[in-house]
Amino acid sequence: MTKKGIIAEIFSKARFADNVNSYKIFYRDFENLRETTLPEFIKESNNFQTIPISRIEIIKKNHRILFEKNTKNIE
């Protein structure tokens, strides 16, 4: 499954079958890593239009990492 598929699956479960506020999203904002809740991320990103899914680095639920982008450089 692609990264977008994994992230979409996590978001779908969070929004429709779980407590959406227990999810934290960490995403790249230029050189910084920003943290926000899932509802705030959806609002800030204009439903993923202004902040693409590809900028998401980490997704946590209650301090448990559900998704972490592989940032290792492959040479």
C-alpha positions as CSV (number, residue, x, y, z in Angstrom):
1,M,0.0,0.0,0.0
2,T,1.3,3.5,-0.8
3,K,2.0,6.1,1.8
4,K,-1.1,8.1,0.7
5,G,-3.2,4.9,1.0
6,I,-1.9,4.3,4.5
7,I,-2.5,7.9,5.6
8,A,-6.0,8.0,4.0
9,E,-6.9,4.8,5.8
10,I,-5.8,6.3,9.2
11,F,-7.7,9.5,8.5
12,S,-10.8,7.6,7.5
13,K,-10.8,5.5,10.6
14,A,-10.1,8.6,12.8
15,R,-12.9,10.6,11.3
16,F,-15.6,8.0,11.1
17,A,-14.9,5.3,13.7
18,D,-12.7,6.8,16.5
19,N,-12.1,9.9,18.6
20,V,-10.7,12.3,16.1
21,N,-9.1,14.6,18.7
22,S,-6.8,11.8,19.9
23,Y,-4.8,12.0,16.7
24,K,-1.8,14.3,16.3
25,I,-0.4,15.3,13.0
26,F,3.2,16.4,12.5
27,Y,3.8,18.0,9.1
28,R,6.6,20.0,7.4
29,D,6.0,23.8,7.2
30,F,9.1,24.9,5.3
31,E,12.0,24.0,7.6
32,N,9.9,23.5,10.7
33,L,7.9,20.5,11.9
34,R,4.4,21.6,13.1
35,E,2.1,19.7,15.4
36,T,-1.7,19.9,15.4
37,T,-4.7,17.8,15.9
38,L,-6.4,16.0,13.0
39,P,-9.4,18.4,13.0
40,E,-7.2,21.4,13.0
41,F,-5.0,19.9,10.2
42,I,-8.0,19.3,8.0
43,K,-9.2,22.9,8.7
44,E,-5.7,24.4,8.1
45,S,-5.1,22.4,5.0
46,N,-8.5,23.3,3.5
47,N,-9.3,19.6,3.3
48,F,-5.8,18.7,2.0
49,Q,-5.8,21.4,-0.7
50,T,-3.2,23.8,0.7
51,I,-1.1,21.3,2.7
52,P,-0.7,18.0,0.7
53,I,-0.6,14.6,2.4
54,S,3.0,14.3,1.2
55,R,4.1,16.9,3.8
56,I,2.9,14.7,6.7
57,E,5.9,13.3,8.6
58,I,4.2,11.6,11.7
59,I,0.8,10.6,12.8
60,K,0.2,9.7,16.4
61,K,-2.7,8.5,18.4
62,N,-2.5,8.8,22.2
63,H,1.4,9.0,21.9
64,R,1.5,5.8,19.8
65,I,3.1,6.3,16.3
66,L,0.7,5.1,13.6
67,F,2.7,6.5,10.7
68,E,6.2,7.8,10.3
69,K,7.7,8.9,7.0
70,N,11.0,7.1,6.1
71,T,13.5,10.0,6.0
72,K,16.6,8.0,5.3
73,N,18.5,9.1,2.2
74,I,18.9,6.3,-0.3
75,E,22.1,6.6,-2.4
